[in-house]
Structure formats: structure tokens, C-alpha cells
Amino acid sequence: MKSLCFLANKNKVIRMILKVVVDEQTYPISVPEEIISGAGDFFNKIDRDMDNGWQMSRDWVDNPNQEQRCQIVGDKMLTAMHNDNKQLMVLLSAYVLARVPAASALHIDTNGEMLETELVVG
């Protein structure tokens, strides 16, 4: 079974799944396609926030590349999970899927090393 799935429910809503892995626990986040295609303003705001650099654990990154941006979003996901903010989890998963359409999973580091978060493509 592929990690990135397209599903159609009885309402014909197309969904994509991003597997978020935290401490070896997998959380399949179902993201409706209309969120991926319709949340461009939210995604652009996230990108603008990162455009001037980001503190990634102990390292300052002047201009985060796409993988690093997904690692940063992974850190935001961890906070959303701890706060039980399911809506933000879906939006952040949609960001990853919009920016890296071939993404299938995000393995989030919980030891304080954002750069160890792994984006799985394919």
C-alpha cells in the first residue's frame, strides 16, 4: 500500500494522506484536496515568516530550503499535537503536501533537533 493515498468518500471529496510519525507512532493525517488548493494565503504566510531565516534548534538558517521549511513545519505540528489542535495539524499537513506533492511521510524528531526531522518522498 502506498503511503500517499487518494481517497474518495461518498461525497466525492478527494483526500490526501500524510503520515506523521512521532516517537515511532504513526498518525495518518487526512487532508481534503480543497484545503491543499485553497489555503494558498496561509501557506504563503508561513513561507514569508521563514523567508528572513529561522532558528532551527541550535542553528540559524538564513534562507531555509524546502526540506528545511518542512522540518520547521514539523516542529509546528509537534506543538499542534501537544495542544490537540487537529485543525492546525490538517493545515500544516496540507502545507507539506502543497509544497512537496510527492511527500508521503514526515518523521518528526522529538529530541530538540529540528534538522533531524525526515521528509519522506515517494
N, C-alpha and C positions, 0 to 999 in steps of 0.2 A: 504494500500500500504506500502510495506517495505521501510525503509529509505535507505538501501543499495541495489542498483539495478544493475543487469547485463543487459546491453542493446546491441543489435546487430544492427548496421545500415546497409545500403545497401552494404557497403564494408566489412561486416562481422567483423568489429572491435569491440572487446569486451571492454566495458567501465564499470567502477565502479563509483558510485556517493558518494561523501562525502558531507553531508550537513554542511556548515559552518554557524554558527549563530552569528551575531554581532548586538548588540543593538536590539534584537528581530526581526531582518531582516535575512531571510534565503537565503543563496547563495548555490545552488546545484553545486558543482564543479565536472565536468565530467572528469574522468581520464582514458585514454586508458590503457588497461591491459599491453601493451608492455612497457609503461613508468614504471609501477609498477615492472615489471620483469626485465627491462633493465637499471634502474637507480641505481643499487646497489652501484656503486662507489660514487655517490652523497650522497646516504643515509649513507654509511659508513663514509664519511667525516663529515656529520652532527653529527653522533654518536661520532666520535673521538673528535670533538670540545667540546662535552658535557662530555666526559669521565673524565676530570680533575675537574669537578664541574661547577656550573653555578649560577650566581646571579639571583634569581627569586624574583623580586620585592625587598622587604627588607631582604629576607632570602638568605643565601648562602647554596646551596645544594651540598655536597661533591660528591655524586655519584647519579645523577638523575635516578630514576627508569623509566620504560617505560611510565607510565602515566605522570610523570613529563616531560619527553622528548617530549611527545605530547603537553603538556602545553607550553613548550618553543617554539616548532614549531608553535603553535597557535599564540604566540606573534610575531613570524616572519611573519606569514600570515597577521596579522593586518597591519604590516609595508608594506608588498607587496600590500595589498588592498589600503592603502593610497597613494602608489606610482603608482597605476594602473598597477602593474606588473602581468598580468594574467598568464604568463608562470611560474613564480615563485610560484604563487598560486597553479597551477596544480602540480608542482614538490613537494611542501610541502604537499599537499593533498595526493599525491602518497606515500610520506614517512609514513604518518599516516596509510594509508591502507596497506602498506607493513609490517609495524611493528605490527599493530593491525588489522588483516584481518577482524575481526568481527565489527570494528568500523563503526558506521552509521552516527555519527554527532560529531561536535566539537563546543561547545558553548564557544566563546572567551570572556573573561572578558575585559571590556574596562575601568575599574576603577583603573588600575595600579596594580592589584593583580593577577599575573600570576597563582598562586596556586588556584585561583577561577575558572579558565578555566576548563570546564567539558567535558570529553571524554565520549561519549555515545556509548555503545557497545550493539549490538543486534538490 
